[in-house]
Amino acid sequence: MALQDDLGRLHRSVCARCSGRVNGPVPTTLPDDVMEECQWKELQHSGFADANVSSELHHLADAKALCLRRGDRCQGVSCDFGNPARCHLVKGKQLTLAGHATHVKECLSSGVCQHDRQSIDSSELLDLDAVIVVLAHNRESDLADCLTSLLSLAHIDMFKLHVSLDDAHHYARMADVVAGIAKAYNKTITTMRVPERENNFTSDNAEQQKWFQTNTGKIAHHYWAAFEQVFMVDGFKWAIFVEEDLVFAPDFLALFISTWQLLQKDHSLWCVSGWNDAGFTFAVSDQCRLFRTSYFPGLGFMLPQQVWLKLREEWPSAPTMGWDYWMRTAFRRSHKECIVPEVPRSRHFSHKGSSITQDRQVEFFQSMALANLVSSCVSSRGCNHFGNLSYLMQAEYETWILRAIQNARPVKGLSAVHQVGQQCEKEAVNLGVHDDPDLCAALVGLSHCSKYFMFAPNYPNWGCRCCQDVRPLGKAHVSWSLYEARGAVALDPKKVYIVPYVRESFMNIAPVFGLVPLKMTNVIPPDVRAEHHGLVFGRHVVSQAVVIFADKRSDKPYLPQSMRVARDMDVVRQQADHGESCDSACAKTGRRCDAEALHSLNNCPDMEEAFGCKYCAHQVGQELPAYVVDKFQPTVGQCLVTFISQMSCQARHPATRRLCACAAVDKPDVPAFVHNGTRQYVRASDWESQIVEVGGHVQKGQVALLEPSSAILAHTLSGC
């Protein structure tokens, strides 16, 4: 990288190569001396003409420290002239005259790579029999840009290149684009034509036939056909699949050359992807770090033939939520993972497409980072571009992760009751469901809202609601109380923190820690992405401190027993009748439905054992998990689980049979909350009369399972 000042002078910097040493606490091969190689140059009356400026204000010293930790995502610090307390982080390259002072970061950690960081492995790559497949539909300019990006990459000659086309009306024009690019780059590109799927009137019902005419159905068929062609017909052992609206980082192919052998050694790994679902520019910077995820990422991924041989036997006739969500279900069902980079190596660039239909979605994908490291691989040899990757082997990775968790600090806050029986005048943000108002206070202190928040001690599942104004008092409410977050919550960027969470609250707190852009939580489905068995690594947007989110329901023992929500062995698994709710099914046996315990049944193995289904897929609806028995549904014969929906004991659907969690009638089932250091429960049968003491005051509970404005619907699943 080179920075140009207002006099036209170039300031070059040199990029660090990933090392042979693994550093922690979160494992990475980024050399620990990178930040020590940076220097600062102060330029008066200067600024970046092409600046992308952060909105947060910092003191100069803090801003410099944050800029160093953001690596290539930050090129300098810009301050109001004469006021070092008002500084912004800046990303840009072109310096120009301006009315403020700019501090330019010059490091040995970006730009042109050094050549003495690690040796190149001498093993031959003769066994990498691989093809790159571009799946394209009808966007000629997008396909041209995608192919141009691919053919500009180092090591492209090591791979065969195929383009798979599925739109008969645009086939000729798209094929002409391929031919033109192939000629320009003197590269052989094979064109694959995917015919429209023919209906099988023996096996496909009417709803399945309709579904295959939708965009989701056509894309699923295209992927199936591409997998079958390259693995079963052409016989490739490895294939990288990309879509026509992607562009690629300089070391995109180096990622696969460096990691493919890990998939041969560790059979818990099924793929490598260039995409990180949480790889936003304001939260990621370590271009050396790779990690494991049980959430299939897609968008530029390598799959081995042996994995497809298994997946093709489990692929349902109609994965109605999309091929990628079905892949996520299949990976979890088999306890498999993918390797992905912290800083993405692929990126959406198109403003159109089946999954990009709104300007906010375009803005969302534009906020994703894209690495700029130049590949260090030698074309005919093995590659250590990412350094020592032994930490990605399953056993060693778990050792690193457990050590990081054990040394992580809890995010702590201090709360005090401000006014009992009151709501905020104006709510700023819902920070999700938490056991303890003190944890709410900590999150409030790290968020963009006032120091006051609402919490309902009788009903902690209503969540923490942060007030917008410093004068918070609103309407009276018998169950809500206003709390004040006491003391400033400051995170040390040199330390690692941990926050327990439950899935239904994750999207409420994700923006604070760089896992979703602010005000964009509704742009994509609200599932927990880039997770490793419920663990998600984020960074506090302001301090850049690493924060580990740990799912309290994970079957991995990452959290202390007292903080985990473990499967209750006294809860009985009960199959409901066709169209029956779990409340009704449990009542038949003298029990009641345990809403919390439904989460422990929301998985394919439990469903398969209960109903004997061959296929298992993701769906949305409060009546899940469920088995589809209606032969007129597109998902007939499938067991359905959900990554997204909140599940309800009352919900039912006329096309399904539910799998229910039935508990003893007198078992407490309302989420616990902590008061004065003691965990307390509210029993379902006692909700009308429960008296809870809070901060010296007594208030009566209100009859409600959810906040009145969030009443449960009978069912939401549409067409199964």
Secondary structure, DSSP 8 states (H G I E B T S, - for coil): -EEE-TTS-EEE-EE----SS-BTTTTB-S-TTTGGG-EEEEETTEEETT-EE-S--B-HHHHHHHHHHTGGG--EEEEETT-TTSEEEEE-SBEEE-SEEEEEEE-SSSSEE-S-S------B-TT--EEEEEEE-S-HHHHHHHHHHHHTSTTGGGSEEEEEE--GGGHHHHHHHHHHHHHHHT---EEEE-------TTT--HHHHHHTTSHHHHHHHHHHHHHIIIIIIS--SEEEEEETTEEE-TTHHHHHHHHHHHHHH-TTEEEEES--TT-BTTT---SS-EEEESS---SSEEEEHHHHHHHHHH--S--TT-HHHHHHHHHHHTT-EEEEESS-SEEE--S-STT--SHHHHHHHHTB----------TTB---TT---GGGSHHHHHHHHHHHHHH-EE---EEEEEEEEEEESSEEEE----S-HHHHHHHHHTSSS-SEEEE-TT-GGG--EEESSSS-EEEEEEEEEEEEEES-----TTSEEEEEE-GGGHHHHGGGGTSS-TT-TTSS-----S-BTTEEEEE-TTT--EEEEEETT-SS--S-GGG-----TTSEEEE--TT--HHHHHHTTT-EE-TTTHHHH-SHHHHHHHH--SEEEE---TT-SEEE--TTSTTTTEEEE-SS----SS---TTEEEEEEEE-TTS--S--EEETTEEE---GGGTTT-EEEETTEEEE--S-SS-GGG---S---S--
